[in-house]
Structure formats: C-alpha cells, structure tokens
Amino acid sequence: MAGASSPASLRASRSRRHGKDTVRSDLFKNPTIPFVFALILADAILVALIVAYVPYTKIDWDAYMSQVSGFLGGERDYGNLKGDTGPLVYPAGFLYVYSAVQSLTGGQVYPAQILFGVLYIVNLAIVLFIYVKTDVVPWWALSLLCLSKRIHSIFVLRLFNDCFAMTLLHASVALFLCRKWHLGMVVFSGAVSVKMNVLLYAPPLLLLLLKAMNIVGVVSALAGAALVQILVGLPFLITYPVSYITNAFDLGRVFIHFWSVNFKFVPERLFVSKEFAVCLLVVHLCLLAAFANYKWCKHEGGIIGFMRSRHFFLTLPSSLSFSDASTSGIVTKEHIVTAMFVGNFIGIVLLFATLSAMENTVSHLATVGLVRWYRAMLERVSINTCLLGFANVSTLNYPNGSLVCTFRQSLPTQRREKLPKTQKAYVNLLF
C-alpha cells in the first residue's frame, strides 16, 4: 500500500531515534565536551569584558614595538635592538611574531588586546584539549582553569611574549599526545624561538622522545627542531652571528633580585653571585636526574636499565625508520603530560622564570601530588607561604598572588586508593 511504511523504513526510523537517545544519554553520562565548549564561550565573554572595562597595564609593549621597529628598519646587530626596558634578549622568533602583531594592529594597544584575547581563547582551547585527553581531573574541575586572574592579565592587559610562547608550547604538547612527535618538535622549537624559558621542558621531552621512537627518529626530530632555530635566526646568523647568539641565548644572564619569586629570602649579594647560580644549576640537574631515574623510568628499571633495554650506543635499528610510532612499548598520554609539566615545575622552583609558564599546569601537578609536596616544603621552611584557616589549603608564591587550593575527598586512605582516578583528583583554584 502506498500509505504504509515498509519494515525497512520502520527499522531505520527506530535506529535513528535510538541513536539520538544514545547520544543524549552519553552527554548526560559524560558531559565533558559540551562543558568544554560552554567554558570557552563563557571565557570569551569574560575576556571581552576585561578588554572593554579593565585598564591596560603598560610594561613591555612600547619596548617590544621599539625593538620591532629597529628590526623592520634593517638593523641586524642584536646588540643595537633596544627598547625603554633595555636590549632585546629573546630569540628571533619574537621579532617575527611581534612584527606581524604590529602589522595587524598598527602598534596600537586596543587592537592588540583584541588580538591577544583571541590568542587567549586559542590557548585555553588547547589546554582544555590536553586535560580532556589525559583525563586526570573530573570534568567540572576544568572550569577552574578559566579563573586565573594572572593569565587573563598576562594575555589581554600586558601583552607579553609569554602568550605566544606558551600557546605554541601547549600546541606541541597536544601534538605529542596525538603521537605527532616530529611536527610537535617543530612547534616546540618555534616556542623556544619566541622565549627561551620553554627550554625548561626540554629534558623530560628528550627522555620521552627516546621512549617513543628509535634512535633515527629521535635524531631526525631533533634535527628538525634545530633547523627551525637556524632558519629563524638566519638573517642575524649571516650578519652578526656572535651578537645574536650571545644576546638571544644568554644562559648566564643575571636576573634582578626584586623580581625573584622563590628566593626573596636570599640576600641580594648572594642571589646575583655566580656561585649561587652554579649551585642552582647543579641542584636542578640532580633533581631532573632523580625524577628521570625514580619516576619517569621507574618501570624500565631506572635510567641505566632503560638505556640497556634500548641499546642506544651499541647498535642502530635494523631499518632506518623516521616513523612517529613507538618502539619501546606504550608511552601513555598521562606520562607525557606529567613528565613535561613536572620537568618545567622543577625548573621554575629553582630558576627564575615567569609563572605563566606554570599556571595552566598546576591542576595536573596537583593531581599527581607534586604541588602538595612543594606546598608542604614551603610551609616547613616558612618561605612565601600562608596557611589558610581550613584544611589542606595554602598559597603558593603568595607575594605574587597565586593561590592554589587543593581538595581531597574526606575518606580514609585505604578507601581513597580504591576510588576511580578522576575522583581522587586534586583540584586547583588560581586567582
């Protein structure tokens, strides 16, 4: 009959209806993705309100524009690229990025704030992607990533180059999570070319590369990263190479004691001494080696056991493969993020670096317990800390206003260990 539906069409209709019900049910069971999109939309509105109503903070923008103007004017001697805050101390990628910014905004602050607001949303989306992929915190805790006053200020009120550097860094981490090691290394090198503090992630990243690929793949990935640095610095390397290398990659630069974060208790004379810098470097390397041996290579029997299992210095692989595929078991997403974030955290604790390089990582670090350890250490030695009036809450780097609130379910340890991973998460709140 013409008006009757065939059994096949009825089954198809039921199947579509069942599919919609299944999708709706999945969203209620795991609302992470819609919640993430809602967060991005809400934070975009917040950024727009900040740009419209909060006064811009003048710090480095004029210096950036002066340095870029010198570069666009044909100056290739890095020692002569200066602004009102001093000489240029960033690699050449910084100049290319801010030349583009100047071209798009005309050097004006308000259009630049809008541009940096868009960049903030891009960075937030990448960070949320990393957290969703690793699945180490409950979905509702992702909202706390949007509440950092410092990050909003750095992006849309101060227009620092940290914004581009950390966005590229987070993009490289996202690529590593997708097993795109070669492309990730190119993006990582781009981040280093904007600001050198990204190198704090390099030691654990090298270890991850050694775990994830054979030796040929590691060498090719490192060569790609090195090629990026050469191409970015080429106009300066072929004209004034010594000036470029000594100014853009000055590892011996002495920082101002006033801007130090973790070492205000150290007398200024000691803080600026070469001996103190060498001691910090030695401690930094020792801590990295300890974490690599006892944490990051724990399942391989430590660093020595890992090297023996791979025969790095004895044989080459039977086939010269440049594939991103892992050759030494599975490098989990959580392991990738934890190793890189912890390596960066160690560097920030011991070396002077901007906290923008750490703030989006604190939720993950709190989940693996490192922030809790650092807070306990600060409380013990009474440095930069303030104990609040309720359980398990304290400030981290209190003079800079970075508040870390960690939360645990009030359960006995034995029962807590039996909970699912997401329910055991520590959560942070950044102001």
C-alpha positions as CSV (number, residue, x, y, z in Angstrom):
1,M,0.0,0.0,0.0
2,A,1.2,3.5,-0.8
3,G,0.5,4.9,2.7
4,A,2.1,2.1,4.6
5,S,5.7,2.1,5.7
6,S,7.9,-0.7,4.8
7,P,9.5,-2.8,7.6
8,A,12.9,-1.5,6.5
9,S,11.9,2.2,6.8
10,L,10.4,1.5,10.3
11,R,13.6,-0.2,11.4
12,A,15.7,2.8,10.1
13,S,13.4,5.3,11.9
14,R,13.8,3.3,15.1
15,S,17.5,3.1,14.6
16,R,17.8,6.9,14.2
17,R,15.6,7.5,17.2
18,H,17.7,5.1,19.3
19,G,20.9,6.8,18.0
20,K,19.6,10.2,19.2
21,D,18.7,8.8,22.6
22,T,22.1,7.2,22.9
23,V,23.9,10.4,22.1
24,R,21.7,12.3,24.6
25,S,22.4,9.6,27.2
26,D,26.2,9.7,26.5
27,L,26.2,13.5,27.0
28,F,24.5,13.2,30.4
29,K,26.9,10.4,31.4
30,N,30.0,12.2,30.1
31,P,29.2,15.9,29.7
32,T,32.9,16.9,29.3
33,I,32.8,18.0,25.6
34,P,29.7,20.3,25.9
35,F,31.0,21.6,29.2
36,V,34.3,22.5,27.5
37,F,32.6,24.4,24.7
38,A,30.5,26.2,27.3
39,L,33.7,27.2,29.2
40,I,35.3,28.6,26.1
41,L,32.2,30.6,25.3
42,A,31.9,32.0,28.8
43,D,35.6,32.8,29.0
44,A,35.4,34.6,25.6
45,I,32.7,36.8,27.1
46,L,34.9,37.4,30.2
47,V,37.9,38.4,28.0
48,A,35.7,40.8,26.1
49,L,34.6,42.5,29.3
50,I,38.2,42.7,30.6
51,V,39.3,44.4,27.4
52,A,36.4,46.8,27.5
53,Y,36.5,47.8,31.1
54,V,39.9,47.0,32.8
55,P,42.7,49.5,32.2
56,Y,45.7,48.3,30.2
57,T,48.9,47.8,32.2
58,K,51.9,49.4,30.5
59,I,55.0,47.4,31.0
60,D,56.8,46.0,27.9
61,W,54.6,46.9,24.9
62,D,56.5,50.1,24.0
63,A,59.8,48.3,24.3
64,Y,58.6,45.5,22.0
65,M,57.4,48.0,19.4
66,S,60.8,49.8,19.5
67,Q,62.7,46.6,19.1
68,V,60.5,45.5,16.2
69,S,60.8,48.9,14.5
70,G,64.6,48.6,14.7
71,F,64.4,45.2,13.1
72,L,62.0,46.3,10.3
73,G,64.3,49.3,9.8
74,G,67.1,47.0,8.7
75,E,69.1,46.6,11.9
76,R,70.6,43.1,12.2
77,D,73.0,43.6,15.1
78,Y,71.2,42.2,18.1
79,G,73.1,44.4,20.4
80,N,71.6,47.5,18.8
81,L,67.9,46.3,19.1
82,K,66.8,48.1,22.3
83,G,63.7,49.4,23.9
84,D,63.0,51.5,27.0
85,T,63.4,48.5,29.2
86,G,66.8,47.5,27.8
87,P,68.3,45.4,25.0
88,L,66.5,42.6,23.2
89,V,67.1,39.3,25.0
90,Y,64.7,37.0,23.1
91,P,65.4,34.8,20.0
92,A,64.4,36.0,16.6
93,G,61.0,34.3,16.5
94,F,59.9,37.0,18.9
95,L,60.7,39.7,16.3
96,Y,58.7,37.9,13.6
97,V,55.7,37.4,15.8
98,Y,55.6,41.0,17.1
99,S,56.3,42.3,13.6
100,A,53.1,40.5,12.5
101,V,51.3,41.9,15.5
102,Q,52.5,45.4,14.7
103,S,51.4,45.0,11.1
104,L,47.9,43.8,12.2
105,T,47.4,46.4,14.9
106,G,49.4,49.4,13.7
107,G,51.2,49.3,17.0
108,Q,48.1,50.4,18.9
109,V,47.2,48.8,22.2
110,Y,43.5,48.3,21.9
111,P,43.5,46.3,18.7
112,A,46.4,44.3,20.1
113,Q,44.3,43.5,23.2
114,I,41.6,42.1,20.9
115,L,44.2,40.0,19.1
116,F,45.7,38.7,22.3
117,G,42.2,38.0,23.6
118,V,41.7,35.7,20.6
119,L,45.1,34.1,21.3
120,Y,44.0,33.5,24.9
121,I,40.9,31.6,23.8
122,V,43.1,29.5,21.4
123,N,45.5,28.7,24.2
124,L,42.6,27.9,26.6
125,A,41.1,25.5,24.0
126,I,44.5,23.7,23.6
127,V,44.9,23.4,27.4
128,L,41.4,22.0,27.7
129,F,42.2,19.5,24.9
130,I,45.3,18.4,26.9
131,Y,43.3,17.9,30.1
132,V,40.5,16.1,28.3
133,K,42.9,13.8,26.5
134,T,44.7,12.9,29.7
135,D,41.5,12.6,31.8
136,V,43.2,13.2,35.1
137,V,40.7,15.6,36.6
138,P,36.8,15.5,36.8
139,W,35.0,17.4,34.1
140,W,33.7,20.1,36.5
141,A,37.2,20.9,37.6
142,L,38.1,22.2,34.1
143,S,36.2,25.3,35.0
144,L,38.9,26.3,37.4
145,L,41.3,26.7,34.5
146,C,39.4,29.7,33.5
147,L,39.6,31.6,36.8
148,S,43.3,32.7,36.7
149,K,43.5,36.4,37.1
150,R,47.2,36.3,36.3
151,I,46.7,34.5,33.0
152,H,44.0,36.9,31.9
153,S,46.2,39.8,32.8
154,I,49.3,38.5,31.0
155,F,47.3,37.9,27.8
156,V,45.0,40.9,27.5
157,L,46.3,43.6,29.8
158,R,50.1,43.2,29.5
159,L,50.5,41.6,26.0
160,F,53.7,39.7,27.0
161,N,55.5,37.4,24.6
162,D,54.9,34.6,27.1
163,C,51.4,34.4,25.5
164,F,52.7,33.2,22.1
165,A,55.5,31.1,23.6
166,M,53.1,29.2,25.9
167,T,50.4,28.8,23.3
168,L,53.0,27.2,20.9
169,L,54.3,25.1,23.8
170,H,50.8,23.8,24.6
171,A,50.2,23.1,20.9
172,S,53.3,21.0,20.8
173,V,52.2,19.0,23.9
174,A,48.9,18.4,22.2
175,L,50.7,17.1,19.1
176,F,52.8,14.8,21.3
177,L,49.6,13.4,22.8
178,C,48.5,12.6,19.2
179,R,51.9,10.9,18.6
180,K,53.0,13.6,16.1
181,W,56.5,13.8,17.5
182,H,58.2,15.4,14.5
183,L,55.6,18.1,14.0
184,G,55.5,18.6,17.7
185,M,59.2,19.2,17.9
186,V,58.9,21.8,15.1
187,V,56.2,23.7,17.0
188,F,58.2,23.3,20.3
189,S,61.2,24.8,18.6
190,G,59.0,27.7,17.4
191,A,58.0,28.3,21.0
192,V,61.7,28.4,22.1
193,S,62.3,30.9,19.3
194,V,59.8,33.3,21.0
195,K,61.0,32.9,24.6
196,M,63.8,30.7,25.8
197,N,62.2,29.7,29.2
198,V,60.4,27.0,27.2
199,L,63.6,25.1,27.3
200,L,62.7,24.0,30.8
201,Y,60.5,21.4,29.2
202,A,63.4,20.1,27.1
203,P,65.0,17.5,29.4
204,P,61.8,15.4,30.0
205,L,60.9,15.9,26.4
206,L,64.2,14.3,25.3
207,L,63.5,11.3,27.5
208,L,60.0,11.0,26.0
209,L,61.5,11.1,22.5
210,L,63.9,8.3,23.4
211,K,61.0,6.2,24.7
212,A,58.7,6.9,21.8
213,M,60.9,6.4,18.8
214,N,64.0,4.6,17.7
215,I,67.3,6.5,17.6
216,V,67.0,7.5,14.0
217,G,63.6,9.0,14.7
218,V,64.9,10.9,17.7
219,V,67.8,12.3,15.7
220,S,65.6,13.4,12.8
221,A,63.1,15.1,15.3
222,L,65.9,16.9,17.0
223,A,67.4,17.9,13.6
224,G,64.0,19.3,12.6
225,A,63.9,21.4,15.8
226,A,67.5,22.6,15.2
227,L,66.6,23.5,11.6
228,V,63.8,25.8,12.8
229,Q,66.2,27.7,15.0
230,I,68.7,28.1,12.2
231,L,66.1,29.3,9.7
232,V,64.5,31.7,12.3
233,G,67.9,33.2,13.2
234,L,69.4,33.1,9.7
235,P,69.2,36.9,8.9
236,F,71.2,37.5,12.1
237,L,73.5,34.5,11.9
238,I,74.8,35.5,8.4
239,T,75.5,39.1,9.5
240,Y,76.3,39.3,13.3
241,P,76.3,35.7,14.5
242,V,78.1,36.3,17.8
243,S,75.9,39.2,18.7
244,Y,72.8,37.1,18.0
245,I,73.8,34.0,19.9
246,T,75.2,35.9,23.0
247,N,72.1,38.2,23.3
248,A,69.3,35.8,22.3
249,F,70.6,32.7,24.1
250,D,72.4,34.3,27.1
251,L,72.4,31.5,29.7
252,G,74.5,33.5,32.1
253,R,72.2,36.5,32.3
254,V,71.8,37.7,35.9
255,F,68.2,38.3,37.0
256,I,67.0,41.2,39.2
257,H,66.5,40.2,42.8
258,F,63.4,42.3,43.1
259,W,61.6,40.1,40.5
260,S,62.7,36.8,42.0
261,V,59.9,34.5,43.2
262,N,61.3,31.7,45.3
263,F,64.4,33.4,46.6
264,K,63.5,36.6,48.1
265,F,64.8,35.2,51.4
266,V,68.3,35.1,49.9
267,P,70.4,38.2,50.3
268,E,70.8,40.1,47.0
269,R,74.6,39.9,47.0
270,L,74.3,36.1,47.2
271,F,71.4,35.9,44.7
272,V,73.4,37.7,41.9
273,S,76.6,35.8,42.5
274,K,77.9,33.3,40.0
275,E,78.4,30.6,42.7
276,F,74.7,30.7,43.7
277,A,73.7,30.3,40.0
278,V,76.1,27.3,39.6
279,C,74.6,25.7,42.8
280,L,71.1,26.2,41.5
281,L,72.0,24.6,38.2
282,V,73.7,21.6,39.9
283,V,70.6,21.1,42.1
284,H,68.3,21.5,39.0
285,L,70.3,18.8,37.1
286,C,70.4,16.5,40.1
287,L,66.6,16.8,40.6
288,L,65.9,16.1,36.9
289,A,68.2,13.0,37.1
290,A,66.4,11.8,40.2
291,F,63.0,12.2,38.7
292,A,64.1,10.6,35.5
293,N,65.6,7.6,37.3
294,Y,63.0,7.0,40.0
295,K,59.8,8.3,38.4
296,W,59.9,8.7,34.6
297,C,61.9,5.5,34.0
298,K,60.6,3.6,37.1
299,H,59.1,0.8,35.1
300,E,62.2,0.4,32.9
301,G,64.5,-0.1,36.0
302,G,65.8,3.4,36.0
303,I,67.9,5.3,33.5
304,I,70.6,2.7,33.2
305,G,68.1,-0.1,32.7
306,F,66.2,2.0,30.1
307,M,69.4,2.6,28.2
308,R,70.4,-1.0,28.3
309,S,67.0,-2.1,27.1
310,R,67.3,0.2,24.1
311,H,71.0,-0.4,23.3
312,F,71.3,3.2,22.2
313,F,75.0,3.4,22.0
314,L,75.7,-0.1,20.8
315,T,73.5,-0.8,17.7
316,L,71.4,1.0,15.2
317,P,67.9,-0.2,14.3
318,S,67.6,-2.8,11.6
319,S,65.6,-0.4,9.4
320,L,66.1,3.4,9.2
321,S,62.6,4.4,10.1
322,F,61.5,8.0,10.6
323,S,58.1,7.0,11.8
324,D,56.5,8.5,14.9
325,A,55.4,5.1,16.0
326,S,56.6,3.9,19.4
327,T,59.3,1.2,19.5
328,S,59.5,0.8,23.3
329,G,56.1,0.0,24.5
330,I,53.3,2.5,25.1
331,V,54.1,6.0,26.3
332,T,50.8,6.9,27.9
333,K,49.2,10.3,27.5
334,E,49.3,10.9,31.2
335,H,53.0,10.0,31.3
336,I,53.8,12.5,28.5
337,V,52.0,15.4,30.2
338,T,53.2,14.6,33.7
339,A,56.9,14.3,32.7
340,M,56.8,17.6,30.8
341,F,54.9,19.5,33.4
342,V,57.0,18.2,36.3
343,G,60.2,19.0,34.5
344,N,59.0,22.6,33.9
345,F,57.9,22.8,37.5
346,I,61.3,21.8,38.8
347,G,62.9,24.5,36.7
348,I,60.5,27.2,37.9
349,V,61.1,26.3,41.5
350,L,64.9,26.5,41.2
351,L,65.3,29.1,38.5
352,F,63.8,32.5,37.9
353,A,61.0,32.1,35.3
354,T,57.6,33.7,34.7
355,L,54.8,31.8,36.4
356,S,52.7,32.0,33.2
357,A,54.8,29.0,32.2
358,M,53.3,27.0,35.0
359,E,49.8,28.3,35.9
360,N,47.9,26.1,33.4
361,T,49.8,23.1,34.5
362,V,49.0,23.3,38.2
363,S,45.8,21.2,38.0
364,H,47.7,18.3,36.6
365,L,50.6,18.7,39.0
366,A,48.2,18.8,41.9
367,T,46.6,15.6,40.6
368,V,49.9,13.8,40.7
369,G,50.7,15.3,44.1
370,L,53.7,17.5,43.3
371,V,52.1,20.8,44.2
372,R,51.1,19.3,47.6
373,W,54.7,18.3,48.2
374,Y,56.0,21.7,47.2
375,R,53.5,23.5,49.4
376,A,54.5,21.2,52.3
377,M,58.1,22.1,51.8
378,L,57.4,25.8,51.7
379,E,55.4,25.5,54.9
380,R,58.3,23.7,56.6
381,V,60.9,26.3,55.8
382,S,58.4,29.3,56.1
383,I,59.1,30.7,52.6
384,N,56.5,32.5,50.5
385,T,53.6,30.7,52.1
386,C,50.5,31.4,54.2
387,L,48.4,28.7,55.8
388,L,44.7,29.5,55.5
389,G,42.0,28.7,58.0
390,F,40.7,25.4,56.6
391,A,42.1,22.0,55.9
392,N,44.7,21.4,53.1
393,V,44.6,24.9,51.6
394,S,47.6,27.2,51.2
395,T,49.1,29.8,48.9
396,L,51.9,29.1,46.5
397,N,54.2,32.0,45.8
398,Y,52.0,34.2,48.0
399,P,53.7,37.6,47.2
400,N,52.7,37.1,43.6
401,G,49.1,36.3,44.5
402,S,49.0,32.8,43.1
403,L,46.5,30.8,45.2
404,V,46.4,27.1,45.0
405,C,43.6,25.3,46.7
406,T,43.8,21.5,46.8
407,F,40.9,19.4,47.6
408,R,40.7,15.7,48.6
409,Q,37.6,13.7,49.4
410,S,37.4,13.2,53.2
411,L,37.9,9.4,53.0
412,P,40.3,7.1,54.8
413,T,43.5,6.5,52.7
414,Q,42.6,2.8,52.1
415,R,39.2,3.7,50.7
416,R,40.5,6.7,48.7
417,E,43.0,4.5,46.9
418,K,40.1,2.3,45.6
419,L,38.3,5.3,44.0
420,P,38.4,5.9,40.3
421,K,41.3,8.1,39.2
422,T,39.1,11.1,38.4
423,Q,37.5,11.0,41.9
424,K,41.0,11.1,43.6
425,A,41.9,14.3,41.7
426,Y,43.4,17.3,43.4
427,V,41.8,20.5,42.2
428,N,43.4,23.9,42.0
429,L,41.9,27.4,42.1
430,L,44.1,30.2,40.7
431,F,43.4,33.8,41.4
